[in-house]
């Protein structure tokens, strides 16, 4: 999720597409939140790891 977010951030920035840029930001934020919760051992949507 974080990787896809970074790719969308780069594509959105290079092609001047604010919608893609915004989606990339949201994916990065959610990916980081899920990664932190998984590292703390908390279940997120019934899963302990998001790879």
PDB file of N, CA, C, O and CB in Angstrom:
ATOM      1  N   UNK A   1       0.829  -1.178   0.000  1.00  0.00           N
ATOM      2  CA  UNK A   1       0.000   0.000   0.000  1.00  0.00           C
ATOM      3  C   UNK A   1       0.878   1.248   0.000  1.00  0.00           C
ATOM      4  O   UNK A   1       0.587   2.221  -0.696  1.00  0.00           O
ATOM      5  CB  UNK A   1      -0.946  -0.006   1.206  1.00  0.00           C
ATOM      6  N   UNK A   2       1.933   1.213   0.769  1.00  0.00           N
ATOM      7  CA  UNK A   2       2.839   2.359   0.818  1.00  0.00           C
ATOM      8  C   UNK A   2       3.545   2.523  -0.523  1.00  0.00           C
ATOM      9  O   UNK A   2       3.707   3.641  -1.012  1.00  0.00           O
ATOM     10  CB  UNK A   2       3.871   2.195   1.956  1.00  0.00           C
ATOM     11  N   UNK A   3       3.964   1.409  -1.115  1.00  0.00           N
ATOM     12  CA  UNK A   3       4.660   1.463  -2.399  1.00  0.00           C
ATOM     13  C   UNK A   3       3.751   2.028  -3.484  1.00  0.00           C
ATOM     14  O   UNK A   3       4.177   2.878  -4.265  1.00  0.00           O
ATOM     15  CB  UNK A   3       5.158   0.068  -2.799  1.00  0.00           C
ATOM     16  N   UNK A   4       2.514   1.568  -3.541  1.00  0.00           N
ATOM     17  CA  UNK A   4       1.564   2.089  -4.514  1.00  0.00           C
ATOM     18  C   UNK A   4       1.313   3.573  -4.281  1.00  0.00           C
ATOM     19  O   UNK A   4       1.204   4.341  -5.237  1.00  0.00           O
ATOM     20  CB  UNK A   4       0.247   1.311  -4.448  1.00  0.00           C
ATOM     21  N   UNK A   5       1.223   3.977  -3.036  1.00  0.00           N
ATOM     22  CA  UNK A   5       1.033   5.394  -2.714  1.00  0.00           C
ATOM     23  C   UNK A   5       2.183   6.249  -3.202  1.00  0.00           C
ATOM     24  O   UNK A   5       1.965   7.333  -3.742  1.00  0.00           O
ATOM     25  CB  UNK A   5       0.865   5.575  -1.223  1.00  0.00           C
ATOM     26  N   UNK A   6       3.407   5.776  -3.018  1.00  0.00           N
ATOM     27  CA  UNK A   6       4.579   6.535  -3.471  1.00  0.00           C
ATOM     28  C   UNK A   6       4.594   6.616  -4.995  1.00  0.00           C
ATOM     29  O   UNK A   6       4.915   7.661  -5.561  1.00  0.00           O
ATOM     30  CB  UNK A   6       5.889   5.886  -2.954  1.00  0.00           C
ATOM     31  N   UNK A   7       4.246   5.512  -5.659  1.00  0.00           N
ATOM     32  CA  UNK A   7       4.202   5.528  -7.125  1.00  0.00           C
ATOM     33  C   UNK A   7       3.160   6.526  -7.616  1.00  0.00           C
ATOM     34  O   UNK A   7       3.420   7.288  -8.548  1.00  0.00           O
ATOM     35  CB  UNK A   7       3.892   4.120  -7.677  1.00  0.00           C
ATOM     36  N   UNK A   8       1.988   6.526  -6.998  1.00  0.00           N
ATOM     37  CA  UNK A   8       0.953   7.476  -7.394  1.00  0.00           C
ATOM     38  C   UNK A   8       1.351   8.913  -7.085  1.00  0.00           C
ATOM     39  O   UNK A   8       1.006   9.824  -7.838  1.00  0.00           O
ATOM     40  CB  UNK A   8      -0.352   7.143  -6.700  1.00  0.00           C
ATOM     41  N   UNK A   9       2.071   9.129  -5.989  1.00  0.00           N
ATOM     42  CA  UNK A   9       2.567  10.470  -5.697  1.00  0.00           C
ATOM     43  C   UNK A   9       3.499  10.964  -6.795  1.00  0.00           C
ATOM     44  O   UNK A   9       3.386  12.106  -7.239  1.00  0.00           O
ATOM     45  CB  UNK A   9       3.288  10.489  -4.352  1.00  0.00           C
ATOM     46  N   UNK A  10       4.404  10.122  -7.228  1.00  0.00           N
ATOM     47  CA  UNK A  10       5.361  10.504  -8.270  1.00  0.00           C
ATOM     48  C   UNK A  10       4.644  10.752  -9.595  1.00  0.00           C
ATOM     49  O   UNK A  10       4.893  11.754 -10.266  1.00  0.00           O
ATOM     50  CB  UNK A  10       6.435   9.412  -8.444  1.00  0.00           C
ATOM     51  N   UNK A  11       3.753   9.833  -9.967  1.00  0.00           N
ATOM     52  CA  UNK A  11       3.018   9.988 -11.233  1.00  0.00           C
ATOM     53  C   UNK A  11       2.150  11.244 -11.194  1.00  0.00           C
ATOM     54  O   UNK A  11       2.130  12.014 -12.153  1.00  0.00           O
ATOM     55  CB  UNK A  11       2.139   8.739 -11.513  1.00  0.00           C
ATOM     56  N   UNK A  12       1.442  11.450 -10.103  1.00  0.00           N
ATOM     57  CA  UNK A  12       0.600  12.637  -9.972  1.00  0.00           C
ATOM     58  C   UNK A  12       1.393  13.921 -10.021  1.00  0.00           C
ATOM     59  O   UNK A  12       0.928  14.915 -10.581  1.00  0.00           O
ATOM     60  CB  UNK A  12      -0.175  12.581  -8.692  1.00  0.00           C
ATOM     61  N   UNK A  13       2.581  13.920  -9.446  1.00  0.00           N
ATOM     62  CA  UNK A  13       3.424  15.115  -9.460  1.00  0.00           C
ATOM     63  C   UNK A  13       3.969  15.383 -10.861  1.00  0.00           C
ATOM     64  O   UNK A  13       3.953  16.519 -11.334  1.00  0.00           O
ATOM     65  CB  UNK A  13       4.582  14.967  -8.463  1.00  0.00           C
ATOM     66  N   UNK A  14       4.451  14.332 -11.518  1.00  0.00           N
ATOM     67  CA  UNK A  14       5.048  14.504 -12.845  1.00  0.00           C
ATOM     68  C   UNK A  14       4.015  14.859 -13.911  1.00  0.00           C
ATOM     69  O   UNK A  14       4.312  15.623 -14.829  1.00  0.00           O
ATOM     70  CB  UNK A  14       5.779  13.239 -13.250  1.00  0.00           C
ATOM     71  N   UNK A  15       2.808  14.313 -13.798  1.00  0.00           N
ATOM     72  CA  UNK A  15       1.772  14.564 -14.803  1.00  0.00           C
ATOM     73  C   UNK A  15       0.803  15.672 -14.393  1.00  0.00           C
ATOM     74  O   UNK A  15      -0.161  15.939 -15.111  1.00  0.00           O
ATOM     75  CB  UNK A  15       0.998  13.292 -15.068  1.00  0.00           C
ATOM     76  N   UNK A  16       1.038  16.313 -13.267  1.00  0.00           N
ATOM     77  CA  UNK A  16       0.201  17.410 -12.762  1.00  0.00           C
ATOM     78  C   UNK A  16      -1.264  16.978 -12.648  1.00  0.00           C
ATOM     79  O   UNK A  16      -2.170  17.635 -13.160  1.00  0.00           O
ATOM     80  CB  UNK A  16       0.318  18.642 -13.684  1.00  0.00           C
ATOM     81  N   UNK A  17      -1.461  15.856 -11.960  1.00  0.00           N
ATOM     82  CA  UNK A  17      -2.810  15.329 -11.748  1.00  0.00           C
ATOM     83  C   UNK A  17      -3.108  15.335 -10.249  1.00  0.00           C
ATOM     84  O   UNK A  17      -2.679  14.433  -9.529  1.00  0.00           O
ATOM     85  CB  UNK A  17      -2.953  13.884 -12.342  1.00  0.00           C
ATOM     86  N   UNK A  18      -3.840  16.345  -9.775  1.00  0.00           N
ATOM     87  CA  UNK A  18      -4.074  16.465  -8.328  1.00  0.00           C
ATOM     88  C   UNK A  18      -4.871  15.311  -7.733  1.00  0.00           C
ATOM     89  O   UNK A  18      -4.669  14.972  -6.567  1.00  0.00           O
ATOM     90  CB  UNK A  18      -4.792  17.748  -8.042  1.00  0.00           C
ATOM     91  N   UNK A  19      -5.774  14.694  -8.505  1.00  0.00           N
ATOM     92  CA  UNK A  19      -6.549  13.572  -7.975  1.00  0.00           C
ATOM     93  C   UNK A  19      -5.640  12.379  -7.680  1.00  0.00           C
ATOM     94  O   UNK A  19      -5.768  11.750  -6.630  1.00  0.00           O
ATOM     95  CB  UNK A  19      -7.656  13.166  -8.967  1.00  0.00           C
ATOM     96  N   UNK A  20      -4.734  12.068  -8.586  1.00  0.00           N
ATOM     97  CA  UNK A  20      -3.799  10.961  -8.389  1.00  0.00           C
ATOM     98  C   UNK A  20      -2.857  11.284  -7.233  1.00  0.00           C
ATOM     99  O   UNK A  20      -2.525  10.402  -6.441  1.00  0.00           O
ATOM    100  CB  UNK A  20      -2.994  10.679  -9.686  1.00  0.00           C
ATOM    101  N   UNK A  21      -2.425  12.537  -7.130  1.00  0.00           N
ATOM    102  CA  UNK A  21      -1.566  12.991  -6.040  1.00  0.00           C
ATOM    103  C   UNK A  21      -2.272  12.777  -4.694  1.00  0.00           C
ATOM    104  O   UNK A  21      -1.665  12.280  -3.744  1.00  0.00           O
ATOM    105  CB  UNK A  21      -1.189  14.488  -6.228  1.00  0.00           C
ATOM    106  N   UNK A  22      -3.557  13.154  -4.618  1.00  0.00           N
ATOM    107  CA  UNK A  22      -4.324  13.000  -3.379  1.00  0.00           C
ATOM    108  C   UNK A  22      -4.532  11.544  -2.992  1.00  0.00           C
ATOM    109  O   UNK A  22      -4.434  11.194  -1.816  1.00  0.00           O
ATOM    110  CB  UNK A  22      -5.664  13.676  -3.518  1.00  0.00           C
ATOM    111  N   UNK A  23      -4.816  10.698  -3.968  1.00  0.00           N
ATOM    112  CA  UNK A  23      -4.975   9.272  -3.693  1.00  0.00           C
ATOM    113  C   UNK A  23      -3.659   8.689  -3.192  1.00  0.00           C
ATOM    114  O   UNK A  23      -3.652   7.856  -2.286  1.00  0.00           O
ATOM    115  CB  UNK A  23      -5.455   8.519  -4.956  1.00  0.00           C
ATOM    116  N   UNK A  24      -2.551   9.122  -3.775  1.00  0.00           N
ATOM    117  CA  UNK A  24      -1.239   8.655  -3.329  1.00  0.00           C
ATOM    118  C   UNK A  24      -0.961   9.041  -1.888  1.00  0.00           C
ATOM    119  O   UNK A  24      -0.424   8.242  -1.121  1.00  0.00           O
ATOM    120  CB  UNK A  24      -0.153   9.211  -4.225  1.00  0.00           C
ATOM    121  N   UNK A  25      -1.320  10.257  -1.517  1.00  0.00           N
ATOM    122  CA  UNK A  25      -1.126  10.705  -0.140  1.00  0.00           C
ATOM    123  C   UNK A  25      -1.957   9.850   0.820  1.00  0.00           C
ATOM    124  O   UNK A  25      -1.463   9.413   1.860  1.00  0.00           O
ATOM    125  CB  UNK A  25      -1.503  12.198   0.002  1.00  0.00           C
ATOM    126  N   UNK A  26      -3.232   9.616   0.458  1.00  0.00           N
ATOM    127  CA  UNK A  26      -4.095   8.803   1.329  1.00  0.00           C
ATOM    128  C   UNK A  26      -3.563   7.384   1.479  1.00  0.00           C
ATOM    129  O   UNK A  26      -3.570   6.836   2.581  1.00  0.00           O
ATOM    130  CB  UNK A  26      -5.524   8.762   0.777  1.00  0.00           C
ATOM    131  N   UNK A  27      -3.101   6.780   0.386  1.00  0.00           N
ATOM    132  CA  UNK A  27      -2.565   5.422   0.474  1.00  0.00           C
ATOM    133  C   UNK A  27      -1.313   5.372   1.341  1.00  0.00           C
ATOM    134  O   UNK A  27      -1.121   4.420   2.098  1.00  0.00           O
ATOM    135  CB  UNK A  27      -2.254   4.884  -0.920  1.00  0.00           C
ATOM    136  N   UNK A  28      -0.469   6.379   1.239  1.00  0.00           N
ATOM    137  CA  UNK A  28       0.733   6.415   2.085  1.00  0.00           C
ATOM    138  C   UNK A  28       0.362   6.534   3.561  1.00  0.00           C
ATOM    139  O   UNK A  28       0.938   5.853   4.410  1.00  0.00           O
ATOM    140  CB  UNK A  28       1.643   7.588   1.675  1.00  0.00           C
ATOM    141  N   UNK A  29      -0.598   7.397   3.858  1.00  0.00           N
ATOM    142  CA  UNK A  29      -1.004   7.593   5.251  1.00  0.00           C
ATOM    143  C   UNK A  29      -1.616   6.318   5.822  1.00  0.00           C
ATOM    144  O   UNK A  29      -1.246   5.882   6.912  1.00  0.00           O
ATOM    145  CB  UNK A  29      -2.004   8.754   5.361  1.00  0.00           C
ATOM    146  N   UNK A  30      -2.566   5.715   5.074  1.00  0.00           N
ATOM    147  CA  UNK A  30      -3.190   4.485   5.562  1.00  0.00           C
ATOM    148  C   UNK A  30      -2.185   3.346   5.660  1.00  0.00           C
ATOM    149  O   UNK A  30      -2.235   2.551   6.598  1.00  0.00           O
ATOM    150  CB  UNK A  30      -4.343   4.080   4.652  1.00  0.00           C
ATOM    151  N   UNK A  31      -1.280   3.263   4.704  1.00  0.00           N
ATOM    152  CA  UNK A  31      -0.250   2.222   4.748  1.00  0.00           C
ATOM    153  C   UNK A  31       0.642   2.361   5.964  1.00  0.00           C
ATOM    154  O   UNK A  31       0.982   1.367   6.604  1.00  0.00           O
ATOM    155  CB  UNK A  31       0.594   2.260   3.491  1.00  0.00           C
ATOM    156  N   UNK A  32       1.024   3.587   6.288  1.00  0.00           N
ATOM    157  CA  UNK A  32       1.853   3.813   7.469  1.00  0.00           C
ATOM    158  C   UNK A  32       1.101   3.482   8.757  1.00  0.00           C
ATOM    159  O   UNK A  32       1.669   2.902   9.683  1.00  0.00           O
ATOM    160  CB  UNK A  32       2.334   5.262   7.504  1.00  0.00           C
ATOM    161  N   UNK A  33      -0.175   3.852   8.813  1.00  0.00           N
ATOM    162  CA  UNK A  33      -0.981   3.543   9.999  1.00  0.00           C
ATOM    163  C   UNK A  33      -1.094   2.036  10.185  1.00  0.00           C
ATOM    164  O   UNK A  33      -0.920   1.527  11.293  1.00  0.00           O
ATOM    165  CB  UNK A  33      -2.388   4.174   9.885  1.00  0.00           C
ATOM    166  N   UNK A  34      -1.389   1.313   9.088  1.00  0.00           N
ATOM    167  CA  UNK A  34      -1.506  -0.142   9.179  1.00  0.00           C
ATOM    168  C   UNK A  34      -0.176  -0.786   9.536  1.00  0.00           C
ATOM    169  O   UNK A  34      -0.145  -1.765  10.281  1.00  0.00           O
ATOM    170  CB  UNK A  34      -2.023  -0.717   7.867  1.00  0.00           C
ATOM    171  N   UNK A  35       0.925  -0.251   9.017  1.00  0.00           N
ATOM    172  CA  UNK A  35       2.246  -0.808   9.327  1.00  0.00           C
ATOM    173  C   UNK A  35       2.576  -0.617  10.806  1.00  0.00           C
ATOM    174  O   UNK A  35       3.112  -1.524  11.442  1.00  0.00           O
ATOM    175  CB  UNK A  35       3.332  -0.149   8.450  1.00  0.00           C
ATOM    176  N   UNK A  36       2.263   0.545  11.351  1.00  0.00           N
ATOM    177  CA  UNK A  36       2.532   0.803  12.771  1.00  0.00           C
ATOM    178  C   UNK A  36       1.666  -0.086  13.648  1.00  0.00           C
ATOM    179  O   UNK A  36       2.151  -0.661  14.622  1.00  0.00           O
ATOM    180  CB  UNK A  36       2.286   2.285  13.112  1.00  0.00           C
ATOM    181  N   UNK A  37       0.378  -0.202  13.309  1.00  0.00           N
ATOM    182  CA  UNK A  37      -0.502  -1.058  14.103  1.00  0.00           C
ATOM    183  C   UNK A  37      -0.060  -2.515  14.038  1.00  0.00           C
ATOM    184  O   UNK A  37      -0.106  -3.217  15.048  1.00  0.00           O
ATOM    185  CB  UNK A  37      -1.946  -0.928  13.621  1.00  0.00           C
ATOM    186  N   UNK A  38       0.366  -2.976  12.873  1.00  0.00           N
ATOM    187  CA  UNK A  38       0.852  -4.337  12.741  1.00  0.00           C
ATOM    188  C   UNK A  38       2.132  -4.562  13.528  1.00  0.00           C
ATOM    189  O   UNK A  38       2.327  -5.629  14.110  1.00  0.00           O
ATOM    190  CB  UNK A  38       1.077  -4.668  11.289  1.00  0.00           C
ATOM    191  N   UNK A  39       3.010  -3.554  13.548  1.00  0.00           N
ATOM    192  CA  UNK A  39       4.251  -3.681  14.307  1.00  0.00           C
ATOM    193  C   UNK A  39       3.981  -3.724  15.810  1.00  0.00           C
ATOM    194  O   UNK A  39       4.751  -4.313  16.569  1.00  0.00           O
ATOM    195  CB  UNK A  39       5.194  -2.522  13.977  1.00  0.00           C
ATOM    196  N   UNK A  40       2.899  -3.106  16.229  1.00  0.00           N
ATOM    197  CA  UNK A  40       2.535  -3.124  17.651  1.00  0.00           C
ATOM    198  C   UNK A  40       1.799  -4.401  18.034  1.00  0.00           C
ATOM    199  O   UNK A  40       1.493  -4.614  19.208  1.00  0.00           O
ATOM    200  CB  UNK A  40       1.672  -1.916  17.988  1.00  0.00           C
ATOM    201  N   UNK A  41       1.510  -5.258  17.046  1.00  0.00           N
ATOM    202  CA  UNK A  41       0.833  -6.512  17.342  1.00  0.00           C
ATOM    203  C   UNK A  41      -0.678  -6.408  17.362  1.00  0.00           C
ATOM    204  O   UNK A  41      -1.356  -7.337  17.800  1.00  0.00           O
ATOM    205  CB  UNK A  41       1.297  -7.027  18.645  1.00  0.00           C
ATOM    206  N   UNK A  42      -1.219  -5.286  16.892  1.00  0.00           N
ATOM    207  CA  UNK A  42      -2.661  -5.104  16.866  1.00  0.00           C
ATOM    208  C   UNK A  42      -3.229  -5.695  15.588  1.00  0.00           C
ATOM    209  O   UNK A  42      -2.612  -5.590  14.528  1.00  0.00           O
ATOM    210  CB  UNK A  42      -3.028  -3.615  16.985  1.00  0.00           C
ATOM    211  N   UNK A  43      -4.387  -6.311  15.676  1.00  0.00           N
ATOM    212  CA  UNK A  43      -5.056  -6.822  14.492  1.00  0.00           C
ATOM    213  C   UNK A  43      -5.740  -5.677  13.760  1.00  0.00           C
ATOM    214  O   UNK A  43      -6.414  -4.851  14.376  1.00  0.00           O
ATOM    215  CB  UNK A  43      -6.073  -7.918  14.865  1.00  0.00           C
ATOM    216  N   UNK A  44      -5.566  -5.631  12.456  1.00  0.00           N
ATOM    217  CA  UNK A  44      -6.218  -4.632  11.626  1.00  0.00           C
ATOM    218  C   UNK A  44      -7.001  -5.390  10.571  1.00  0.00           C
ATOM    219  O   UNK A  44      -6.417  -6.088   9.741  1.00  0.00           O
ATOM    220  CB  UNK A  44      -5.183  -3.633  10.981  1.00  0.00           C
ATOM    221  N   UNK A  45      -8.332  -5.255  10.599  1.00  0.00           N
ATOM    222  CA  UNK A  45      -9.212  -5.981   9.674  1.00  0.00           C
ATOM    223  C   UNK A  45      -8.975  -7.491   9.758  1.00  0.00           C
ATOM    224  O   UNK A  45      -9.037  -8.188   8.746  1.00  0.00           O
ATOM    225  CB  UNK A  45      -8.989  -5.492   8.229  1.00  0.00           C
ATOM    226  N   UNK A  46      -8.710  -7.985  10.946  1.00  0.00           N
ATOM    227  CA  UNK A  46      -8.522  -9.419  11.146  1.00  0.00           C
ATOM    228  C   UNK A  46      -7.168  -9.942  10.744  1.00  0.00           C
ATOM    229  O   UNK A  46      -6.949 -11.152  10.778  1.00  0.00           O
ATOM    230  CB  UNK A  46      -9.544 -10.154  10.404  1.00  0.00           C
ATOM    231  N   UNK A  47      -6.242  -9.066  10.360  1.00  0.00           N
ATOM    232  CA  UNK A  47      -4.901  -9.499   9.941  1.00  0.00           C
ATOM    233  C   UNK A  47      -3.861  -8.809  10.815  1.00  0.00           C
ATOM    234  O   UNK A  47      -4.029  -7.655  11.211  1.00  0.00           O
ATOM    235  CB  UNK A  47      -4.650  -9.182   8.430  1.00  0.00           C
ATOM    236  N   UNK A  48      -2.806  -9.520  11.103  1.00  0.00           N
ATOM    237  CA  UNK A  48      -1.745  -8.944  11.912  1.00  0.00           C
ATOM    238  C   UNK A  48      -0.677  -8.288  11.046  1.00  0.00           C
ATOM    239  O   UNK A  48       0.039  -7.404  11.517  1.00  0.00           O
ATOM    240  CB  UNK A  48      -1.121 -10.010  12.792  1.00  0.00           C
ATOM    241  N   UNK A  49      -0.557  -8.709   9.780  1.00  0.00           N
ATOM    242  CA  UNK A  49       0.465  -8.153   8.884  1.00  0.00           C
ATOM    243  C   UNK A  49      -0.166  -7.739   7.571  1.00  0.00           C
ATOM    244  O   UNK A  49      -1.081  -8.399   7.078  1.00  0.00           O
ATOM    245  CB  UNK A  49       1.595  -9.172   8.635  1.00  0.00           C
ATOM    246  N   UNK A  50       0.312  -6.667   7.014  1.00  0.00           N
ATOM    247  CA  UNK A  50      -0.076  -6.222   5.681  1.00  0.00           C
ATOM    248  C   UNK A  50       1.193  -6.150   4.849  1.00  0.00           C
ATOM    249  O   UNK A  50       2.017  -5.256   5.041  1.00  0.00           O
ATOM    250  CB  UNK A  50      -0.823  -4.833   5.718  1.00  0.00           C
ATOM    251  N   UNK A  51       1.349  -7.082   3.935  1.00  0.00           N
ATOM    252  CA  UNK A  51       2.526  -7.102   3.079  1.00  0.00           C
ATOM    253  C   UNK A  51       2.109  -6.791   1.671  1.00  0.00           C
ATOM    254  O   UNK A  51       2.950  -6.754   0.772  1.00  0.00           O
ATOM    255  CB  UNK A  51       3.248  -8.456   3.144  1.00  0.00           C
TER     256      UNK A  51
END
